[in-house]
Amino acid sequence: MLPDLFHVDDRRLICRIGRETLWIEPIGEGAIRVRATRNAEFDDALPSGLLPDVPVAAEGRIEIGDALATVTNGRLRAEIRKMPRGLEATLELSFHDTVTDKVLLQEEMPHILYPNTRNYDAEDGHLWHIETRFRAEDDERFYGLGQHQHGLLDQKGCVIDLLQMNTEVVIPFLVSSRGYGFLWNNPGTGRVELAANRTLWTLDASPQLDYVVIAGPEPATILREYAALTGHPPMMPDWALGFWQCKLRYASQDEVLRVAREYHRRGLKVGCFVIDFFNWTKGGEWRIDPEAFPDPGAMVAELEDMGMRPMISVWPAVNANAANFADMRDAGFLIEHRRGVQASSVFVDANSDGLVPLSFYDATNPQARDYHWARVRDGYVRHGFKAFWLDANEPEVYPTHPDNMRYHAGDGRAVTNSYPLLHQQGYADHMVADGIEDGVLLSRSAWLGTQRHPVVVWSGDVKSTFADLSRQVRAGLNMAMSGIHWWTTDIGGFKGGDIRDPGFHELLIRWFQYGVFCPVFRLHGFRQDSAGDPRLGREFLAGGADNEIWSFGPQVEAHLVACLDLRERLRPYLTEQMHIASTTGLPPMRPLLLEFPEDPEAWEIDDQFMLGSDLLVAPVLAAAAKSRSVYLPAGHSWKDAWSGATQPGGQSVDIETPIDRIPVFLRSGASIDLLPG
């Protein structure tokens, strides 16, 4: 007897044609999940960005005909149809809005014969190179997809490599202007092409295809459902809403306390004091260097007495000369390589001469996560550290050859993008188990579901230029549209800022003004000093020049202190926004289109944003700018936060931008007072 084309099992539609099997199931309140493979069964052990307990929707409906089956969940209906294509039949999917009956998304073959809409080319073993194609729509815009440095908000026309890199964060979730969200629940490397003639998603080598479509009449509805499926953020601790002091790098306990005491003496509030890399003995030993930090417990206690939460950098890299390297290698706790030397990169390290080979612990292995945390607990937590900087956790492997990497979870091509999430999960789970209630993780990378852990993502090692500042505005807004609520940048940029350069001073002030209105307000940088040691800002082991509020001269200091004061006045409002994020899944930082979807002009604006529902922020993104144009969304009146002047929405206005001013407007009805008391 021939197998049925369609049948239902456990409220799931199962479709089989040739060697391909598809599972189509309603999940959440308005989403449908699609899985497909040419293997005999699905790999349930593959890392997933969805919450582990996401159930099949109780209200979902499945209907089966001879050549057509439908799955309906709330506002979304999926149709899967047997179609005669070329030399053999195939199954093609389309997704429809049940209220308007509009086609939201549909598969499309590029040619009458080959390849199929879902095409499989054999790779090693049970792995396939998989492509899935959808019809392109001329009027469609795409937002989200994580953080990328192309400087665009709308990514229609872009080609995005799905590979975690420093400054490039892969969160494969997008929101379409056509009224749907698309969640690419595949941890493998690949590519998405949002082209004029087709939308093409590619997996380099994976056992299966897995994605979710979410229907929503507006972007906010889609983001709420995305959070329901992948996790809401926790409530941000109050200390994390303040100012974060950071530089590359504070090399000793004496230096940390000298700087912290000076902030305290000046009456400048610091919520978090960050101790950057090479604080350790050797990479992979995960313990603070007793020579540089002889009494870390006393240091932590003094910082906290001054109101500063200490955060310490912990890398996942393991020096080949570390005391525990051989034990980790023998236990299978390191990422392995199929070819060549068993090292992931060659870089400098603390207490090492010259360059050294580094491996990375395998965060996809639960036992390796336990082992790693046990070392962190003994090396840092017992001294009082509760906040950790998870740097280089893409993982930072150079050259980046995922096909050469072997994880506990599988082939590098199939799983590597999930590394940062699993690394973060290990910390989050163990902090809960050890009773750390208000800890925070600072991470350079992320994946689907990162937001459900107490993780701040920052935009990586960007340059100290106005062009890079401008790119971070768009990158941050796309992160917000990717469900990342806790996000920030290196204020001033990471690379290239000279503390004596007037041009850098202007950039730093403008970046500070922008940073005040970011979810997290963190100064960082690898600073240079044109009149000092030429190694500073150029050689990692030498560290960077001074990077404190007072390091740039008294005039700059006055502007930066004003930014710190403004952030303190903003904190009650930020607390409200973090509560909204935690309960609804809506990000604090929002592109205008998220708050004003009915205003066509709002979909075009990419250099302004809303902080919550009431504050419109327009950063100054060009050197020597005397003014900038600000769009005021239609349907509301807007009050200048500084002058008090009110103007109607639905228009662009030119606003003067003296060096002490960032354009900020309050929506009608807002009661926030940003002026000094």
C-alpha positions as CSV (number, residue, x, y, z in Angstrom):
1,M,0.0,0.0,0.0
2,L,1.3,3.5,-0.9
3,P,1.7,5.9,2.0
4,D,-0.7,8.8,2.4
5,L,0.4,12.1,1.0
6,F,-1.0,13.8,4.1
7,H,-2.0,12.6,7.5
8,V,-2.3,14.0,11.1
9,D,-0.4,12.8,14.1
10,D,-0.5,14.5,17.5
11,R,-2.2,17.6,16.0
12,R,0.6,17.9,13.5
13,L,0.2,17.7,9.7
14,I,2.7,15.2,8.3
15,C,3.4,15.3,4.5
16,R,5.5,12.9,2.5
17,I,6.5,13.0,-1.1
18,G,9.4,11.1,-2.5
19,R,12.0,11.0,0.2
20,E,11.0,14.3,1.8
21,T,9.0,14.5,5.0
22,L,7.4,17.7,6.2
23,W,6.0,18.4,9.6
24,I,3.6,21.5,9.8
25,E,2.2,22.4,13.1
26,P,0.4,25.4,14.7
27,I,2.2,26.8,17.7
28,G,1.6,29.8,20.0
29,E,-1.3,32.1,19.2
30,G,-0.7,32.9,15.6
31,A,2.3,30.9,14.4
32,I,3.0,27.9,12.2
33,R,6.2,25.8,12.4
34,V,7.6,24.0,9.3
35,R,10.2,21.3,9.5
36,A,11.5,19.3,6.5
37,T,14.1,16.7,5.8
38,R,15.2,13.9,3.4
39,N,16.5,11.8,6.3
40,A,14.5,9.0,7.8
41,E,13.8,11.0,10.9
42,F,14.3,14.5,12.4
43,D,17.2,15.3,14.7
44,D,15.5,16.5,17.9
45,A,18.9,17.1,19.6
46,L,19.8,19.9,17.2
47,P,19.9,23.2,19.2
48,S,16.7,25.3,18.9
49,G,16.0,28.9,19.6
50,L,12.4,28.1,20.6
51,L,11.4,27.6,24.2
52,P,11.7,23.9,25.0
53,D,8.0,23.7,26.2
54,V,6.4,25.5,23.2
55,P,3.2,23.4,22.7
56,V,1.2,22.7,19.6
57,A,-1.6,25.2,19.6
58,A,-4.8,23.8,21.0
59,E,-6.9,26.0,18.7
60,G,-5.1,25.0,15.5
61,R,-7.1,23.4,12.7
62,I,-5.9,20.9,10.1
63,E,-7.9,20.1,7.0
64,I,-6.9,17.5,4.4
65,G,-7.9,17.1,0.8
66,D,-6.6,15.0,-2.1
67,A,-3.9,17.4,-3.2
68,L,-4.3,20.2,-0.7
69,A,-4.0,20.4,3.1
70,T,-4.3,23.5,5.3
71,V,-3.1,24.3,8.8
72,T,-4.8,27.3,10.5
73,N,-3.8,29.1,13.7
74,G,-5.4,32.4,14.6
75,R,-4.6,34.9,11.9
76,L,-2.4,32.6,9.9
77,R,-3.2,29.8,7.4
78,A,-0.6,27.6,5.7
79,E,-1.6,25.8,2.5
80,I,0.5,22.9,1.2
81,R,-0.4,21.8,-2.3
82,K,0.8,19.0,-4.5
83,M,2.0,20.6,-7.7
84,P,3.2,19.0,-11.0
85,R,6.6,20.5,-11.5
86,G,9.1,19.5,-14.2
87,L,9.6,15.7,-14.2
88,E,8.0,15.0,-10.8
89,A,5.5,16.4,-8.5
90,T,6.4,18.5,-5.4
91,L,4.7,20.1,-2.4
92,E,4.6,23.9,-2.2
93,L,3.7,26.0,0.7
94,S,2.0,29.4,1.0
95,F,1.0,31.4,4.0
96,H,-2.2,33.6,4.2
97,D,-3.7,36.1,6.5
98,T,-7.1,34.7,7.6
99,V,-8.6,38.1,8.2
100,T,-7.7,39.8,4.9
101,D,-7.1,36.6,2.9
102,K,-3.8,38.2,1.7
103,V,-1.0,36.0,0.6
104,L,1.8,36.8,3.1
105,L,4.6,34.5,1.9
106,Q,4.8,31.7,-0.7
107,E,7.3,29.3,-2.1
108,E,8.3,29.6,-5.7
109,M,10.4,27.5,-8.0
110,P,13.0,29.5,-10.0
111,H,12.7,27.3,-13.1
112,I,10.2,24.8,-14.5
113,L,12.5,21.9,-14.0
114,Y,15.2,22.6,-11.3
115,P,15.8,23.3,-8.5
116,N,12.8,22.7,-6.3
117,T,11.4,25.3,-3.8
118,R,13.1,23.2,-1.1
119,N,16.3,21.8,-2.6
120,Y,18.6,19.3,-1.1
121,D,22.2,18.5,-2.2
122,A,24.0,15.7,-0.3
123,E,26.8,16.7,2.1
124,D,28.6,14.4,4.6
125,G,26.6,11.7,6.3
126,H,23.2,12.8,7.2
127,L,23.8,16.5,6.3
128,W,22.3,18.3,3.3
129,H,23.0,21.6,1.7
130,I,19.5,23.0,1.8
131,E,17.9,25.9,-0.1
132,T,14.3,27.2,0.3
133,R,12.9,29.9,-2.0
134,F,10.1,32.4,-1.6
135,R,8.5,34.8,-4.1
136,A,9.9,38.3,-3.9
137,E,7.4,41.2,-3.5
138,D,8.4,44.7,-4.8
139,D,6.8,46.6,-2.0
140,E,8.3,44.4,0.8
141,R,10.7,45.7,3.5
142,F,12.6,43.5,6.0
143,Y,13.7,44.4,9.5
144,G,15.7,42.4,12.1
145,L,18.1,39.6,11.3
146,G,20.3,40.5,14.2
147,Q,23.2,43.1,14.0
148,H,25.1,43.8,10.9
149,Q,27.4,46.7,9.9
150,H,26.0,47.5,6.5
151,G,24.4,50.7,7.9
152,L,20.8,49.8,6.7
153,L,17.6,49.4,8.6
154,D,15.5,48.1,5.8
155,Q,17.4,45.1,4.5
156,K,15.5,44.4,1.3
157,G,18.2,43.9,-1.4
158,C,20.8,42.7,1.1
159,V,22.7,39.5,1.2
160,I,23.4,38.4,4.8
161,D,25.9,35.7,5.7
162,L,24.6,33.6,8.6
163,L,27.8,33.3,10.5
164,Q,28.7,34.7,13.9
165,M,31.6,37.2,13.7
166,N,32.9,40.1,15.8
167,T,30.4,43.0,15.1
168,E,28.1,40.6,13.1
169,V,25.5,39.0,15.3
170,V,23.3,36.3,13.7
171,I,19.7,36.3,15.0
172,P,17.8,34.9,12.1
173,F,14.4,36.5,12.7
174,L,12.9,39.1,10.4
175,V,9.8,41.2,10.4
176,S,8.2,41.9,7.0
177,S,6.2,45.0,6.1
178,R,3.6,42.5,4.6
179,G,2.5,41.5,8.1
180,Y,4.5,38.5,9.1
181,G,7.5,37.4,11.0
182,F,9.9,34.7,9.8
183,L,12.0,32.8,12.4
184,W,14.8,30.7,10.8
185,N,15.2,28.1,13.6
186,N,18.4,26.6,12.2
187,P,21.7,26.9,14.1
188,G,23.8,26.2,11.1
189,T,25.7,28.6,8.9
190,G,24.3,29.8,5.6
191,R,23.0,32.8,3.9
192,V,19.8,34.8,3.3
193,E,19.4,36.8,0.0
194,L,16.5,39.3,0.1
195,A,16.8,40.0,-3.6
196,A,14.5,41.7,-6.1
197,N,13.7,38.4,-7.9
198,R,13.5,36.0,-4.9
199,T,14.1,35.5,-1.2
200,L,16.5,32.6,-0.7
201,W,17.5,31.0,2.6
202,T,20.5,28.6,2.5
203,L,21.9,26.1,5.0
204,D,25.5,25.0,4.2
205,A,25.1,21.6,5.8
206,S,22.2,20.6,8.1
207,P,20.1,17.5,8.7
208,Q,16.9,19.4,8.3
209,L,15.1,22.6,7.6
210,D,13.2,24.4,10.5
211,Y,11.3,27.7,10.4
212,V,8.3,29.5,11.9
213,V,6.0,32.0,10.3
214,I,4.1,34.4,12.6
215,A,1.2,36.5,11.4
216,G,0.4,39.9,12.8
217,P,-1.4,43.0,11.6
218,E,1.5,45.2,12.9
219,P,5.1,44.7,13.9
220,A,4.3,45.0,17.7
221,T,2.0,42.0,17.5
222,I,4.7,39.9,15.8
223,L,7.3,40.8,18.4
224,R,5.0,39.9,21.2
225,E,4.4,36.5,19.7
226,Y,8.1,36.1,18.9
227,A,8.8,36.6,22.7
228,A,6.1,34.1,23.6
229,L,7.8,31.5,21.4
230,T,11.5,32.3,22.3
231,G,11.3,33.9,25.7
232,H,10.8,37.2,27.5
233,P,13.7,39.1,29.0
234,P,14.1,39.1,32.8
235,M,13.7,42.4,34.6
236,M,17.0,44.4,34.3
237,P,18.6,45.0,37.7
238,D,18.5,48.6,38.8
239,W,22.3,48.9,39.0
240,A,22.6,48.0,35.3
241,L,20.6,51.0,34.2
242,G,23.3,53.4,35.4
243,F,26.6,54.4,33.8
244,W,29.1,51.6,33.0
245,Q,32.8,52.5,33.2
246,C,35.1,50.4,31.0
247,K,38.3,50.5,29.0
248,L,40.9,48.2,27.5
249,R,42.2,47.5,30.1
250,Y,42.6,47.9,33.9
251,A,45.7,45.8,34.6
252,S,45.7,45.7,38.4
253,Q,43.7,46.0,41.5
254,D,45.5,49.2,42.4
255,E,44.5,50.8,39.0
256,V,40.8,49.7,39.3
257,L,40.5,51.2,42.8
258,R,42.4,54.3,41.9
259,V,39.9,55.1,39.1
260,A,36.8,54.0,41.1
261,R,37.8,56.1,44.1
262,E,38.3,59.1,41.8
263,Y,34.8,58.7,40.4
264,H,33.5,58.5,44.0
265,R,35.4,61.5,45.1
266,R,34.0,63.6,42.2
267,G,30.4,62.5,43.1
268,L,29.9,60.8,39.7
269,K,27.6,57.8,39.9
270,V,28.9,54.5,38.3
271,G,26.5,51.6,38.2
272,C,29.0,49.1,36.8
273,F,32.8,49.0,36.9
274,V,34.1,46.6,34.2
275,I,37.4,44.8,34.4
276,D,38.5,43.8,30.9
277,F,40.5,40.8,29.6
278,F,43.9,39.4,30.7
279,N,42.8,39.7,34.3
280,W,43.4,36.0,34.5
281,T,46.5,33.7,35.0
282,K,46.2,32.0,31.6
283,G,43.3,31.7,29.3
284,G,41.2,28.7,30.2
285,E,42.3,28.5,33.8
286,W,39.5,31.0,34.6
287,R,40.9,32.5,37.8
288,I,41.9,36.0,38.5
289,D,45.7,36.7,38.6
290,P,46.8,36.9,42.2
291,E,49.8,39.0,41.4
292,A,47.8,41.7,39.7
293,F,44.8,41.4,41.9
294,P,46.1,40.2,45.3
295,D,42.9,40.6,47.3
296,P,40.0,40.5,44.8
297,G,37.4,40.0,47.5
298,A,38.4,43.3,49.2
299,M,38.3,45.0,45.8
300,V,34.8,43.8,45.1
301,A,33.6,44.8,48.5
302,E,35.0,48.4,48.2
303,L,33.5,48.8,44.7
304,E,30.1,47.7,46.0
305,D,30.4,50.1,49.0
306,M,30.9,52.9,46.5
307,G,27.7,51.8,44.6
308,M,29.6,50.1,41.7
309,R,28.8,46.6,40.6
310,P,32.1,44.9,39.4
311,M,31.9,43.0,36.2
312,I,34.8,40.8,35.0
313,S,35.8,39.6,31.6
314,V,35.8,35.8,31.1
315,W,36.8,34.4,27.7
316,P,35.8,30.9,26.5
317,A,39.3,30.4,25.1
318,V,41.8,27.9,26.5
319,N,45.6,28.5,26.2
320,A,47.4,25.4,25.1
321,N,49.8,26.1,28.1
322,A,47.0,26.3,30.6
323,A,47.1,24.0,33.6
324,N,43.8,22.3,32.7
325,F,44.2,22.2,28.9
326,A,45.1,18.5,28.7
327,D,42.3,17.5,31.1
328,M,39.8,19.4,29.0
329,R,41.2,17.9,25.7
330,D,41.1,14.4,27.1
331,A,37.5,14.8,28.4
332,G,36.3,16.1,25.0
333,F,35.4,19.5,26.4
334,L,37.2,21.5,23.6
335,I,35.9,22.2,20.1
336,E,37.8,19.9,17.8
337,H,39.0,20.4,14.3
338,R,38.7,17.9,11.5
339,R,42.0,18.8,9.9
340,G,45.3,20.3,10.9
341,V,46.4,21.6,14.3
342,Q,43.8,21.3,17.1
343,A,43.7,25.0,17.8
344,S,41.0,27.6,17.0
345,S,43.2,30.7,16.8
346,V,46.6,32.2,17.5
347,F,46.5,35.3,19.7
348,V,48.2,37.0,22.7
349,D,47.3,35.9,26.2
350,A,48.1,37.0,29.8
351,N,51.4,35.7,31.3
352,S,52.5,34.3,27.9
353,D,55.4,35.3,25.7
354,G,54.3,36.3,22.2
355,L,51.5,34.6,20.3
356,V,50.0,31.3,21.7
357,P,47.6,28.7,20.3
358,L,44.1,29.0,21.7
359,S,41.2,26.5,21.7
360,F,37.6,27.1,22.8
361,Y,35.7,25.1,25.3
362,D,32.7,23.4,23.7
363,A,29.6,25.2,25.1
364,T,27.3,22.8,23.2
365,N,28.4,20.1,25.6
366,P,26.4,20.3,28.9
367,Q,29.2,18.7,30.9
368,A,31.7,21.2,29.5
369,R,29.4,24.0,30.6
370,D,29.3,22.5,34.1
371,Y,33.1,22.2,34.1
372,H,33.6,25.8,32.9
373,W,31.3,27.2,35.5
374,A,32.9,25.2,38.3
375,R,36.2,26.9,37.3
376,V,34.5,30.4,37.1
377,R,32.9,29.8,40.5
378,D,36.2,29.0,42.1
379,G,38.2,31.6,40.2
380,Y,35.7,34.6,40.4
381,V,32.4,33.9,42.1
382,R,33.9,33.1,45.5
383,H,35.5,36.5,45.5
384,G,32.1,38.2,45.1
385,F,31.8,38.6,41.3
386,K,28.2,38.3,40.1
387,A,28.5,40.0,36.6
388,F,30.5,38.6,33.8
389,W,31.7,39.8,30.4
390,L,31.4,37.0,27.9
391,D,33.7,38.3,25.2
392,A,34.9,36.5,22.1
393,N,32.0,34.1,22.3
394,E,31.1,33.9,18.6
395,P,33.4,31.8,19.1
396,E,36.2,34.1,17.8
397,V,37.9,31.5,15.6
398,Y,40.2,32.8,12.9
399,P,40.3,31.7,10.2
400,T,36.6,31.0,10.5
401,H,36.1,27.6,8.8
402,P,32.9,26.0,10.3
403,D,33.4,23.0,8.1
404,N,36.6,22.3,10.1
405,M,34.9,22.5,13.5
406,R,33.4,19.6,15.4
407,Y,31.2,20.2,18.4
408,H,29.5,17.9,20.9
409,A,26.3,18.9,19.1
410,G,27.5,18.1,15.7
411,D,29.3,19.4,12.6
412,G,30.3,23.1,12.8
413,R,28.3,24.0,9.7
414,A,25.1,22.6,11.4
415,V,25.4,24.0,14.9
416,T,28.0,26.8,15.3
417,N,25.6,29.8,15.3
418,S,24.0,28.5,18.5
419,Y,27.3,28.7,20.5
420,P,26.7,32.1,22.1
421,L,23.2,31.1,23.3
422,L,24.4,27.9,24.9
423,H,27.4,29.6,26.5
424,Q,25.0,32.2,27.9
425,Q,22.5,29.5,29.0
426,G,25.3,27.8,31.0
427,Y,26.0,30.9,32.9
428,A,22.3,31.8,33.4
429,D,21.4,28.3,34.7
430,H,24.3,28.1,37.0
431,M,23.8,31.6,38.4
432,V,20.3,30.7,39.3
433,A,21.4,27.4,40.9
434,D,24.1,29.3,42.9
435,G,21.6,31.9,44.1
436,I,23.0,34.9,42.1
437,E,19.8,36.8,41.7
438,D,20.8,40.1,40.0
439,G,23.7,39.0,37.8
440,V,24.2,40.3,34.3
441,L,26.1,39.0,31.3
442,L,27.7,41.3,28.7
443,S,28.1,39.4,25.4
444,R,29.5,40.2,22.0
445,S,27.3,37.7,20.2
446,A,23.8,36.2,20.5
447,W,21.3,33.9,18.8
448,L,17.6,33.2,18.9
449,G,16.4,33.2,22.5
450,T,19.4,35.1,24.0
451,Q,17.0,37.6,25.3
452,R,15.5,35.1,27.8
453,H,18.7,35.2,29.8
454,P,20.1,38.3,31.6
455,V,22.3,39.2,28.6
456,V,23.4,42.6,27.4
457,V,24.6,42.4,23.7
458,W,27.0,45.1,22.5
459,S,28.0,45.8,18.9
460,G,31.6,44.7,19.1
461,D,34.9,46.3,18.1
462,V,33.6,49.1,15.9
463,K,35.8,52.1,14.9
464,S,35.8,55.5,16.4
465,T,34.2,57.4,13.5
466,F,31.0,59.2,12.8
467,A,30.3,56.6,10.0
468,D,30.5,53.8,12.6
469,L,28.3,55.7,15.1
470,S,25.7,56.1,12.3
471,R,25.9,52.4,11.5
472,Q,25.3,51.5,15.2
473,V,22.0,53.4,15.2
474,R,20.7,51.1,12.5
475,A,22.3,48.0,13.9
476,G,20.7,48.7,17.3
477,L,17.2,49.2,15.8
478,N,17.5,45.9,13.9
479,M,18.5,44.2,17.1
480,A,15.4,45.5,18.7
481,M,13.4,44.1,15.8
482,S,15.2,40.8,16.4
483,G,13.9,40.6,19.9
484,I,17.0,41.8,21.7
485,H,16.0,44.2,24.4
486,W,19.3,44.8,26.3
487,W,21.7,46.3,23.8
488,T,24.5,48.8,23.7
489,T,27.7,50.0,22.0
490,D,31.2,50.9,22.9
491,I,30.6,54.6,23.5
492,G,33.2,56.5,21.5
493,G,33.9,53.4,19.4
494,F,36.5,50.7,20.2
495,K,39.3,51.4,17.8
496,G,41.1,54.5,16.8
497,G,40.1,57.2,19.3
498,D,43.0,59.5,20.3
499,I,42.2,61.1,23.7
500,R,43.9,64.4,22.7
501,D,42.2,64.8,19.3
502,P,39.5,67.5,19.1
503,G,37.8,65.6,16.4
504,F,37.5,62.5,18.6
505,H,36.3,64.7,21.4
506,E,33.3,65.8,19.3
507,L,32.6,62.2,18.3
508,L,32.8,61.1,21.9
509,I,30.3,63.8,23.1
510,R,27.8,62.9,20.3
511,W,28.2,59.2,21.1
512,F,27.6,59.8,24.8
513,Q,24.5,61.7,24.0
514,Y,23.2,58.8,21.9
515,G,24.3,56.3,24.7
516,V,22.2,58.1,27.3
517,F,19.1,56.8,25.5
518,C,20.4,53.3,24.7
519,P,19.1,50.5,27.0
520,V,22.6,50.2,28.5
521,F,25.0,53.2,28.9
522,R,28.5,51.9,28.7
523,L,31.8,53.7,27.9
524,H,34.5,51.5,26.4
525,G,37.4,51.8,24.0
526,F,41.0,50.9,23.1
527,R,42.2,54.5,23.3
528,Q,45.4,56.0,21.8
529,D,47.4,58.9,23.2
530,S,49.4,60.9,20.6
531,A,51.5,62.5,23.3
532,G,52.0,59.3,25.4
533,D,53.1,55.7,25.0
534,P,52.9,54.8,21.3
535,R,51.9,51.2,22.2
536,L,48.7,52.3,23.8
537,G,45.7,51.6,21.6
538,R,47.8,49.5,19.3
539,E,49.2,46.5,21.3
540,F,46.7,44.5,23.3
541,L,49.1,43.6,26.1
542,A,50.0,47.3,26.6
543,G,46.3,48.2,26.9
544,G,44.8,51.5,26.0
545,A,45.2,55.1,27.2
546,D,43.0,56.6,29.9
547,N,39.3,56.4,29.2
548,E,37.6,58.1,32.1
549,I,35.2,61.0,32.1
550,W,38.0,63.4,32.9
551,S,40.5,62.0,30.5
552,F,39.7,64.3,27.6
553,G,40.1,67.7,29.2
554,P,37.8,69.9,31.3
555,Q,35.5,71.1,28.5
556,V,34.8,67.6,27.3
557,E,34.4,66.4,30.9
558,A,31.6,69.0,31.5
559,H,29.6,67.7,28.5
560,L,30.1,64.1,29.6
561,V,29.1,64.8,33.2
562,A,25.9,66.4,31.9
563,C,25.2,63.2,30.0
564,L,25.6,61.2,33.3
565,D,23.2,63.5,35.0
566,L,20.7,63.2,32.2
567,R,20.9,59.4,32.4
568,E,20.1,59.6,36.1
569,R,17.0,61.7,35.5
570,L,16.0,59.2,32.8
571,R,16.3,56.1,35.0
572,P,12.7,56.0,36.4
573,Y,11.4,56.0,32.8
574,L,13.9,53.4,31.7
575,T,12.8,51.2,34.6
576,E,9.2,51.4,33.3
577,Q,10.4,50.4,29.8
578,M,12.4,47.4,31.1
579,H,9.2,46.2,32.9
580,I,7.3,46.6,29.7
581,A,10.0,44.6,27.8
582,S,9.9,41.9,30.4
583,T,6.1,41.5,30.4
584,T,5.2,42.1,26.7
585,G,8.4,41.4,24.7
586,L,8.4,45.0,23.2
587,P,11.9,46.5,23.2
588,P,12.8,49.7,24.9
589,M,14.6,51.1,21.8
590,R,12.2,51.1,18.9
591,P,12.3,52.1,15.2
592,L,9.5,54.6,14.4
593,L,7.7,51.9,12.3
594,L,7.2,49.8,15.5
595,E,5.4,52.6,17.3
596,F,3.7,54.2,14.3
597,P,3.0,51.5,11.8
598,E,0.0,53.5,10.3
599,D,2.4,56.3,9.3
600,P,4.0,55.5,5.9
601,E,6.9,57.9,6.5
602,A,7.8,56.1,9.8
603,W,8.8,53.1,7.8
604,E,11.4,55.2,5.9
605,I,13.1,56.8,8.9
606,D,16.3,54.9,10.0
607,D,18.3,57.5,12.0
608,Q,15.8,58.3,14.8
609,F,14.2,56.0,17.3
610,M,11.7,55.9,20.1
611,L,12.7,55.1,23.6
612,G,9.5,53.5,24.9
613,S,6.3,55.1,23.7
614,D,7.0,58.7,24.7
615,L,10.5,59.8,23.8
616,L,11.7,60.5,20.3
617,V,15.5,60.6,20.0
618,A,17.4,61.9,16.9
619,P,21.1,61.4,17.4
620,V,23.6,63.8,15.8
621,L,25.6,61.6,13.4
622,A,27.8,63.9,11.4
623,A,30.9,66.0,12.4
624,A,30.4,69.7,12.8
625,A,26.7,69.4,12.4
626,K,24.9,72.6,13.3
627,S,21.4,71.2,12.8
628,R,19.6,68.1,11.6
629,S,16.2,67.2,10.2
630,V,13.8,65.4,12.6
631,Y,10.6,63.7,11.5
632,L,7.7,64.0,13.9
633,P,5.3,61.1,13.4
634,A,1.7,61.9,12.3
635,G,-1.3,61.8,14.6
636,H,0.5,63.4,17.6
637,S,1.9,66.7,18.7
638,W,5.5,66.8,19.9
639,K,7.2,68.9,22.6
640,D,10.9,69.7,22.4
641,A,12.3,68.3,25.6
642,W,14.7,71.3,25.9
643,S,12.8,74.4,24.7
644,G,9.3,73.2,25.5
645,A,8.1,74.3,22.1
646,T,5.3,72.1,20.7
647,Q,4.8,71.2,17.0
648,P,2.3,69.0,15.2
649,G,3.3,65.7,13.8
650,G,3.4,64.5,10.2
651,Q,6.2,66.8,9.3
652,S,10.0,67.1,9.3
653,V,11.6,70.0,11.2
654,D,15.1,71.4,11.2
655,I,16.5,71.4,14.8
656,E,19.6,73.2,15.8
657,T,22.3,70.9,17.3
658,P,24.9,72.8,19.4
659,I,27.5,70.5,20.9
660,D,25.6,70.3,24.2
661,R,22.3,69.2,22.6
662,I,20.8,66.1,21.1
663,P,17.3,66.5,19.6
664,V,14.7,64.8,21.9
665,F,10.9,65.2,21.7
666,L,8.1,64.1,24.0
667,R,4.9,62.7,22.6
668,S,1.7,64.6,23.5
669,G,0.6,63.5,27.0
670,A,4.0,62.4,28.2
671,S,4.9,63.7,31.6
672,I,8.7,63.1,31.6
673,D,10.9,66.0,32.7
674,L,14.5,65.7,31.3
675,L,15.6,69.2,32.4
676,P,18.0,69.6,35.3
677,G,16.2,70.3,38.6
